Amino acid sequence: MKIALIFVLLALVGCENTYRYACQNPDNFHKPECSKPRCLFTQDCPEYLVAPILEKQIDATKPAEPVKP
């Protein structure tokens, strides 16, 4: 029982809020590497990393178009 408690406590201590890409962090939006034109080459612009998830959702009400051979 003690080992399980220690394991859970260690797991919780290791948790922290991180971003996968530096330009996803709102604190870094003003940095040169997150500003155009520099971010265009690496596609790390904040608008590419933060908002596209909502824009690229598939509309379930539209039927799929058939693939033409």
N, CA, C and O atoms as a GROMACS GRO file, in nm:
protein
  276
    1MET      N    1   0.083  -0.119   0.000
    1MET     CA    2   0.000   0.000   0.000
    1MET      C    3   0.088   0.126   0.000
    1MET      O    4   0.058   0.223  -0.070
    2LYS      N    5   0.196   0.124   0.078
    2LYS     CA    6   0.283   0.240   0.085
    2LYS      C    7   0.351   0.266  -0.049
    2LYS      O    8   0.371   0.381  -0.089
    3ILE      N    9   0.387   0.158  -0.117
    3ILE     CA   10   0.454   0.172  -0.246
    3ILE      C   11   0.361   0.238  -0.347
    3ILE      O   12   0.403   0.323  -0.425
    4ALA      N   13   0.234   0.198  -0.347
    4ALA     CA   14   0.137   0.257  -0.439
    4ALA      C   15   0.118   0.406  -0.409
    4ALA      O   16   0.107   0.486  -0.502
    5LEU      N   17   0.113   0.442  -0.284
    5LEU     CA   18   0.096   0.582  -0.244
    5LEU      C   19   0.218   0.664  -0.288
    5LEU      O   20   0.203   0.776  -0.338
    6ILE      N   21   0.335   0.609  -0.268
    6ILE     CA   22   0.458   0.679  -0.310
    6ILE      C   23   0.460   0.695  -0.461
    6ILE      O   24   0.498   0.800  -0.511
    7PHE      N   25   0.420   0.592  -0.533
    7PHE     CA   26   0.417   0.599  -0.679
    7PHE      C   27   0.321   0.707  -0.728
    7PHE      O   28   0.354   0.784  -0.818
    8VAL      N   29   0.202   0.714  -0.669
    8VAL     CA   30   0.103   0.815  -0.707
    8VAL      C   31   0.155   0.955  -0.677
    8VAL      O   32   0.140   1.045  -0.759
    9LEU      N   33   0.217   0.974  -0.562
    9LEU     CA   34   0.270   1.105  -0.526
    9LEU      C   35   0.383   1.147  -0.621
    9LEU      O   36   0.390   1.263  -0.661
   10LEU      N   37   0.470   1.054  -0.657
   10LEU     CA   38   0.577   1.086  -0.751
   10LEU      C   39   0.522   1.119  -0.890
   10LEU      O   40   0.574   1.207  -0.959
   11ALA      N   41   0.417   1.049  -0.930
   11ALA     CA   42   0.356   1.076  -1.060
   11ALA      C   43   0.294   1.216  -1.063
   11ALA      O   44   0.304   1.287  -1.163
   12LEU      N   45   0.231   1.256  -0.954
   12LEU     CA   46   0.170   1.388  -0.949
   12LEU      C   47   0.274   1.499  -0.942
   12LEU      O   48   0.250   1.609  -0.994
   13VAL      N   49   0.386   1.475  -0.881
   13VAL     CA   50   0.491   1.575  -0.873
   13VAL      C   51   0.549   1.602  -1.012
   13VAL      O   52   0.591   1.714  -1.040
   14GLY      N   53   0.552   1.502  -1.097
   14GLY     CA   54   0.608   1.515  -1.230
   14GLY      C   55   0.517   1.585  -1.329
   14GLY      O   56   0.559   1.615  -1.441
   15CYS      N   57   0.392   1.612  -1.292
   15CYS     CA   58   0.298   1.679  -1.384
   15CYS      C   59   0.327   1.828  -1.390
   15CYS      O   60   0.353   1.893  -1.289
   16GLU      N   61   0.321   1.881  -1.511
   16GLU     CA   62   0.336   2.024  -1.530
   16GLU      C   63   0.269   2.063  -1.660
   16GLU      O   64   0.252   1.980  -1.749
   17ASN      N   65   0.232   2.188  -1.672
   17ASN     CA   66   0.171   2.237  -1.795
   17ASN      C   67   0.280   2.272  -1.893
   17ASN      O   68   0.363   2.359  -1.867
   18THR      N   69   0.280   2.204  -2.007
   18THR     CA   70   0.379   2.233  -2.110
   18THR      C   71   0.308   2.240  -2.244
   18THR      O   72   0.198   2.189  -2.261
   19TYR      N   73   0.372   2.303  -2.338
   19TYR     CA   74   0.323   2.311  -2.475
   19TYR      C   75   0.416   2.231  -2.564
   19TYR      O   76   0.538   2.228  -2.542
   20ARG      N   77   0.359   2.165  -2.663
   20ARG     CA   78   0.441   2.086  -2.753
   20ARG      C   79   0.532   2.175  -2.837
   20ARG      O   80   0.648   2.141  -2.860
   21TYR      N   81   0.479   2.288  -2.881
   21TYR     CA   82   0.556   2.385  -2.959
   21TYR      C   83   0.562   2.516  -2.883
   21TYR      O   84   0.465   2.554  -2.816
   22ALA      N   85   0.673   2.585  -2.892
   22ALA     CA   86   0.690   2.710  -2.818
   22ALA      C   87   0.587   2.815  -2.860
   22ALA      O   88   0.543   2.895  -2.778
   23CYS      N   89   0.549   2.815  -2.986
   23CYS     CA   90   0.456   2.917  -3.035
   23CYS      C   91   0.310   2.887  -2.999
   23CYS      O   92   0.222   2.966  -3.032
   24GLN      N   93   0.283   2.774  -2.934
   24GLN     CA   94   0.149   2.747  -2.883
   24GLN      C   95   0.126   2.822  -2.753
   24GLN      O   96   0.011   2.847  -2.715
   25ASN      N   97   0.231   2.856  -2.685
   25ASN     CA   98   0.222   2.927  -2.558
   25ASN      C   99   0.189   3.073  -2.585
   25ASN      O  100   0.265   3.141  -2.655
   26PRO      N  101   0.077   3.124  -2.532
   26PRO     CA  102   0.041   3.264  -2.555
   26PRO      C  103   0.148   3.363  -2.509
   26PRO      O  104   0.153   3.475  -2.560
   27ASP      N  105   0.232   3.326  -2.416
   27ASP     CA  106   0.338   3.416  -2.370
   27ASP      C  107   0.445   3.436  -2.477
   27ASP      O  108   0.521   3.532  -2.470
   28ASN      N  109   0.453   3.346  -2.575
   28ASN     CA  110   0.555   3.354  -2.679
   28ASN      C  111   0.505   3.412  -2.811
   28ASN      O  112   0.582   3.422  -2.906
   29PHE      N  113   0.377   3.452  -2.819
   29PHE     CA  114   0.321   3.501  -2.944
   29PHE      C  115   0.399   3.619  -3.000
   29PHE      O  116   0.407   3.635  -3.122
   30HIS      N  117   0.455   3.703  -2.915
   30HIS     CA  118   0.525   3.823  -2.960
   30HIS      C  119   0.671   3.799  -2.999
   30HIS      O  120   0.734   3.888  -3.055
   31LYS      N  121   0.724   3.682  -2.971
   31LYS     CA  122   0.865   3.654  -3.000
   31LYS      C  123   0.888   3.647  -3.151
   31LYS      O  124   0.797   3.611  -3.226
   32PRO      N  125   1.008   3.682  -3.196
   32PRO     CA  126   1.037   3.683  -3.341
   32PRO      C  127   1.015   3.547  -3.409
   32PRO      O  128   0.968   3.543  -3.522
   33GLU      N  129   1.048   3.438  -3.342
   33GLU     CA  130   1.033   3.307  -3.406
   33GLU      C  131   0.886   3.266  -3.422
   33GLU      O  132   0.856   3.173  -3.496
   34CYS      N  133   0.795   3.337  -3.354
   34CYS     CA  134   0.652   3.309  -3.365
   34CYS      C  135   0.580   3.414  -3.449
   34CYS      O  136   0.457   3.413  -3.457
   35SER      N  137   0.654   3.503  -3.510
   35SER     CA  138   0.596   3.610  -3.590
   35SER      C  139   0.630   3.588  -3.737
   35SER      O  140   0.733   3.532  -3.772
   36LYS      N  141   0.539   3.635  -3.823
   36LYS     CA  142   0.564   3.624  -3.966
   36LYS      C  143   0.668   3.726  -4.006
   36LYS      O  144   0.671   3.832  -3.944
   37PRO      N  145   0.753   3.703  -4.099
   37PRO     CA  146   0.759   3.591  -4.193
   37PRO      C  147   0.842   3.475  -4.142
   37PRO      O  148   0.848   3.371  -4.207
   38ARG      N  149   0.905   3.490  -4.027
   38ARG     CA  150   0.996   3.385  -3.978
   38ARG      C  151   0.924   3.253  -3.950
   38ARG      O  152   0.980   3.147  -3.976
   39CYS      N  153   0.803   3.259  -3.897
   39CYS     CA  154   0.733   3.135  -3.861
   39CYS      C  155   0.671   3.065  -3.982
   39CYS      O  156   0.630   2.949  -3.970
   40LEU      N  157   0.664   3.131  -4.096
   40LEU     CA  158   0.604   3.069  -4.214
   40LEU      C  159   0.684   2.949  -4.264
   40LEU      O  160   0.626   2.850  -4.308
   41PHE      N  161   0.814   2.957  -4.257
   41PHE     CA  162   0.898   2.848  -4.306
   41PHE      C  163   0.877   2.720  -4.226
   41PHE      O  164   0.868   2.611  -4.284
   42THR      N  165   0.870   2.731  -4.095
   42THR     CA  166   0.854   2.613  -4.010
   42THR      C  167   0.709   2.580  -3.980
   42THR      O  168   0.680   2.480  -3.915
   43GLN      N  169   0.616   2.665  -4.028
   43GLN     CA  170   0.473   2.649  -4.001
   43GLN      C  171   0.443   2.651  -3.851
   43GLN      O  172   0.352   2.582  -3.805
   44ASP      N  173   0.519   2.728  -3.775
   44ASP     CA  174   0.500   2.739  -3.631
   44ASP      C  175   0.425   2.865  -3.591
   44ASP      O  176   0.426   2.902  -3.473
   45CYS      N  177   0.360   2.931  -3.684
   45CYS     CA  178   0.283   3.051  -3.651
   45CYS      C  179   0.170   3.013  -3.555
   45CYS      O  180   0.107   2.908  -3.573
   46PRO      N  181   0.143   3.096  -3.456
   46PRO     CA  182   0.038   3.062  -3.359
   46PRO      C  183  -0.097   3.031  -3.423
   46PRO      O  184  -0.168   2.942  -3.375
   47GLU      N  185  -0.133   3.100  -3.529
   47GLU     CA  186  -0.263   3.073  -3.592
   47GLU      C  187  -0.266   2.936  -3.658
   47GLU      O  188  -0.375   2.881  -3.680
   48TYR      N  189  -0.151   2.878  -3.690
   48TYR     CA  190  -0.148   2.742  -3.745
   48TYR      C  191  -0.154   2.637  -3.634
   48TYR      O  192  -0.203   2.526  -3.657
   49LEU      N  193  -0.106   2.671  -3.516
   49LEU     CA  194  -0.096   2.572  -3.409
   49LEU      C  195  -0.214   2.572  -3.312
   49LEU      O  196  -0.240   2.470  -3.248
   50VAL      N  197  -0.284   2.682  -3.301
   50VAL     CA  198  -0.388   2.692  -3.199
   50VAL      C  199  -0.528   2.673  -3.256
   50VAL      O  200  -0.604   2.594  -3.200
   51ALA      N  201  -0.564   2.740  -3.362
   51ALA     CA  202  -0.700   2.741  -3.412
   51ALA      C  203  -0.737   2.635  -3.515
   51ALA      O  204  -0.856   2.605  -3.527
   52PRO      N  205  -0.646   2.577  -3.590
   52PRO     CA  206  -0.689   2.488  -3.700
   52PRO      C  207  -0.771   2.368  -3.658
   52PRO      O  208  -0.843   2.312  -3.740
   53ILE      N  209  -0.764   2.327  -3.535
   53ILE     CA  210  -0.840   2.210  -3.491
   53ILE      C  211  -0.989   2.235  -3.510
   53ILE      O  212  -1.061   2.146  -3.554
   54LEU      N  213  -1.036   2.353  -3.477
   54LEU     CA  214  -1.177   2.384  -3.491
   54LEU      C  215  -1.217   2.401  -3.637
   54LEU      O  216  -1.328   2.365  -3.675
   55GLU      N  217  -1.129   2.454  -3.719
   55GLU     CA  218  -1.160   2.477  -3.859
   55GLU      C  219  -1.161   2.350  -3.942
   55GLU      O  220  -1.233   2.342  -4.042
   56LYS      N  221  -1.084   2.250  -3.902
   56LYS     CA  222  -1.070   2.129  -3.983
   56LYS      C  223  -1.162   2.015  -3.940
   56LYS      O  224  -1.146   1.902  -3.987
   57GLN      N  225  -1.259   2.043  -3.854
   57GLN     CA  226  -1.350   1.937  -3.813
   57GLN      C  227  -1.438   1.898  -3.932
   57GLN      O  228  -1.478   1.984  -4.011
   58ILE      N  229  -1.467   1.772  -3.942
   58ILE     CA  230  -1.548   1.722  -4.052
   58ILE      C  231  -1.695   1.744  -4.018
   58ILE      O  232  -1.740   1.713  -3.908
   59ASP      N  233  -1.768   1.798  -4.113
   59ASP     CA  234  -1.911   1.821  -4.095
   59ASP      C  235  -1.983   1.687  -4.114
   59ASP      O  236  -1.984   1.630  -4.223
   60ALA      N  237  -2.043   1.637  -4.006
   60ALA     CA  238  -2.107   1.505  -4.009
   60ALA      C  239  -2.237   1.507  -4.088
   60ALA      O  240  -2.286   1.400  -4.125
   61THR      N  241  -2.295   1.623  -4.115
   61THR     CA  242  -2.423   1.629  -4.187
   61THR      C  243  -2.405   1.614  -4.337
   61THR      O  244  -2.500   1.580  -4.406
   62LYS      N  245  -2.286   1.639  -4.390
   62LYS     CA  246  -2.262   1.626  -4.533
   62LYS      C  247  -2.228   1.481  -4.568
   62LYS      O  248  -2.145   1.419  -4.501
   63PRO      N  249  -2.289   1.428  -4.673
   63PRO     CA  250  -2.251   1.292  -4.715
   63PRO      C  251  -2.116   1.296  -4.785
   63PRO      O  252  -2.080   1.395  -4.849
   64ALA      N  253  -2.043   1.190  -4.773
   64ALA     CA  254  -1.911   1.182  -4.837
   64ALA      C  255  -1.929   1.171  -4.988
   64ALA      O  256  -2.020   1.103  -5.036
   65GLU      N  257  -1.842   1.239  -5.061
   65GLU     CA  258  -1.850   1.231  -5.207
   65GLU      C  259  -1.780   1.105  -5.255
   65GLU      O  260  -1.675   1.069  -5.202
   66PRO      N  261  -1.837   1.038  -5.354
   66PRO     CA  262  -1.773   0.916  -5.404
   66PRO      C  263  -1.643   0.947  -5.476
   66PRO      O  264  -1.627   1.053  -5.538
   67VAL      N  265  -1.551   0.854  -5.467
   67VAL     CA  266  -1.422   0.868  -5.534
   67VAL      C  267  -1.436   0.819  -5.677
   67VAL      O  268  -1.484   0.709  -5.702
   68LYS      N  269  -1.392   0.904  -5.772
   68LYS     CA  270  -1.402   0.866  -5.912
   68LYS      C  271  -1.272   0.797  -5.955
   68LYS      O  272  -1.162   0.849  -5.932
   69PRO      N  273  -1.286   0.680  -6.018
   69PRO     CA  274  -1.163   0.608  -6.060
   69PRO      C  275  -1.096   0.670  -6.179
   69PRO      O  276  -0.993   0.620  -6.225
   0.00000   0.00000   0.00000
